[in-house]
């Protein structure tokens, strides 16, 4: 008879409690997800490079799911990747492309924009989009466009 409450060893734990209380061996995907979170924390400035390297080595050397929890215990939970994260990435790409195009028009070598330049470009793009929409709305309302 098969126990229906038993979890498959390939199931990812759904909470930190599942991870901590689990004596199930960790999969490659679970170790990789832990390492990805550690690298994200490094990029956010939450960990130093040497500490990240130590934790990554420990993650790859872990055998059980419960071995992975202490590596992430002092880090906030990763933000879920959803619709909002996808649109943010699309917007960043649009701003970066606009910046590169502007550099080409000016005849300068395109470089990655600084944070301030990204913010300025965002304001310019939003204002331009609103202006175009306003012009279209006025054009349709007075009968020039349709």
C-alpha positions as CSV (number, residue, x, y, z in Angstrom):
1,X,0.0,0.0,0.0
2,X,1.3,3.4,-0.9
3,X,1.3,6.1,1.7
4,X,-0.5,9.1,0.2
5,X,1.0,11.6,2.7
6,X,4.6,10.8,1.7
7,X,6.2,13.5,-0.5
8,X,8.2,12.6,-3.5
9,X,11.9,13.4,-3.1
10,X,11.8,15.6,-6.1
11,X,9.2,17.9,-4.6
12,X,10.6,21.3,-3.6
13,X,9.8,22.3,-0.1
14,X,7.1,24.9,0.0
15,X,8.1,26.7,3.2
16,X,11.2,27.2,5.4
17,X,9.6,24.7,7.9
18,X,9.4,22.1,5.2
19,X,13.0,22.7,4.4
20,X,14.2,22.6,8.0
21,X,12.2,19.5,9.1
22,X,13.0,17.6,6.0
23,X,15.5,14.8,6.1
24,X,15.1,14.4,2.3
25,X,18.2,14.7,0.2
26,X,18.6,18.0,-1.6
27,X,18.3,17.9,-5.4
28,X,20.5,19.7,-7.9
29,X,17.7,22.2,-8.5
30,X,17.3,23.0,-4.8
31,X,21.0,23.6,-4.4
32,X,21.0,25.8,-7.6
33,X,18.1,27.8,-6.3
34,X,19.9,28.4,-3.0
35,X,23.0,29.5,-4.9
36,X,21.0,31.8,-7.1
37,X,19.5,33.4,-4.0
38,X,23.0,33.9,-2.5
39,X,24.2,35.5,-5.7
40,X,21.1,37.8,-5.6
41,X,21.9,38.8,-2.0
42,X,25.5,39.5,-3.1
43,X,24.2,41.8,-5.9
44,X,21.9,43.5,-3.4
45,X,24.9,44.2,-1.1
46,X,23.6,41.9,1.7
47,X,26.6,39.6,1.6
48,X,30.3,40.2,1.0
49,X,32.1,38.3,-1.7
50,X,34.1,36.0,0.6
51,X,31.0,35.1,2.6
52,X,29.0,34.4,-0.6
53,X,31.8,32.1,-1.8
54,X,31.8,30.2,1.5
55,X,28.0,29.8,1.5
56,X,28.0,28.7,-2.2
57,X,30.6,26.1,-1.5
58,X,28.5,24.9,1.5
59,X,25.3,24.8,-0.7
60,X,26.9,22.7,-3.4
61,X,28.3,20.4,-0.6
62,X,25.0,20.0,1.1
63,X,23.3,16.6,1.1
64,X,20.0,17.3,2.7
65,X,17.4,20.0,2.4
66,X,17.8,21.0,6.0
67,X,21.5,21.8,5.2
68,X,20.4,24.6,2.9
69,X,18.2,26.5,5.4
70,X,21.1,28.0,7.5
71,X,22.7,29.4,4.4
72,X,19.6,31.6,3.8
73,X,18.4,32.1,7.4
74,X,19.6,35.7,7.7
75,X,18.5,36.8,4.3
76,X,15.0,38.1,3.4
77,X,12.8,35.9,1.2
78,X,13.3,36.5,-2.5
79,X,10.6,38.5,-4.1
80,X,8.4,36.3,-6.3
81,X,9.0,36.7,-10.0
82,X,5.6,37.7,-11.3
83,X,4.0,40.1,-13.7
84,X,5.5,43.1,-11.9
85,X,9.1,41.8,-12.1
86,X,8.6,41.0,-15.8
87,X,7.4,44.5,-16.6
88,X,10.2,46.1,-14.7
89,X,12.7,44.2,-16.8
90,X,10.9,45.2,-20.0
91,X,10.9,48.9,-18.9
92,X,14.6,48.7,-18.0
93,X,15.4,47.3,-21.5
94,X,13.4,50.1,-23.1
95,X,15.2,52.8,-21.1
96,X,18.6,51.3,-21.9
97,X,17.8,51.0,-25.6
98,X,16.6,54.6,-25.7
99,X,19.8,55.7,-24.0
100,X,22.0,53.8,-26.5
101,X,19.9,55.2,-29.4
102,X,20.4,58.7,-28.1
103,X,24.1,58.2,-27.8
104,X,24.3,57.0,-31.4
105,X,22.3,60.1,-32.6
106,X,24.8,62.3,-30.7
107,X,27.6,60.4,-32.3
108,X,29.1,59.3,-29.0
109,X,30.1,55.8,-27.9
110,X,27.1,54.1,-26.2
111,X,27.7,53.2,-22.6
112,X,25.4,51.9,-19.8
113,X,23.5,54.8,-18.2
114,X,24.1,55.6,-14.6
115,X,21.2,55.5,-12.1
116,X,20.5,59.2,-12.5
117,X,20.6,59.0,-16.3
118,X,18.1,56.0,-16.2
119,X,15.8,58.1,-14.0
120,X,16.0,61.1,-16.4
121,X,15.4,58.8,-19.4
122,X,12.4,57.3,-17.7
123,X,10.9,60.8,-17.1
124,X,11.6,61.7,-20.7
125,X,10.0,58.5,-22.1
126,X,6.9,58.8,-19.9
127,X,6.4,62.5,-20.8
128,X,6.9,61.7,-24.5
129,X,4.4,58.8,-24.4
130,X,1.8,61.0,-22.6
131,X,2.4,63.8,-25.1
132,X,1.8,61.4,-28.0
133,X,-1.4,60.0,-26.4
134,X,-2.7,63.5,-25.7
135,X,-2.0,64.6,-29.3
136,X,-3.8,61.5,-30.6
137,X,-6.8,62.1,-28.2
138,X,-7.1,65.8,-29.3
139,X,-6.7,64.8,-33.0
140,X,-9.5,62.3,-32.8
141,X,-11.7,64.6,-30.7
142,X,-11.5,67.5,-33.2
143,X,-11.8,65.1,-36.2
144,X,-8.3,65.5,-37.6
145,X,-7.5,61.8,-37.4
146,X,-10.7,60.0,-37.9
